[in-house]
Each structure stands twice: as C-alpha cells, then as structure tokens.
C-alpha cells in the first residue's frame, strides 16, 4: 500500500508518463480509501482541463 505522499507524486507524474497496471491499481485502491488524495486527483484533473481549454482559447 502506498502512502499519501507517494499517491500525490504518482498523480502528478501520470501526465508525463504511462503508468504500469500495478501502479494504476495501487493508486486506485489508495483513492478508494483516502478522500483527500481522491480530491487532490480531481483538482489536478480540473487544472489540466482548464489549461488545455486556455491553450485552445489563446490559439484562436
């Protein structure tokens, strides 16, 4: 089982590299248990989406 610090690190690195199946499952299990890390992952996803939209907006 990973701790919150490791889960945060994996969440931030997920965009830059592909995660092996075991790592994805471990992170998913941690998110089932830890609401704070689950919330952090949602916030990171929201920021990535907002950034992508901003890039589209500025390129027009």
Order of alpha helices (4+ residues) and beta strands (2+ residues): alpha-alpha-alpha
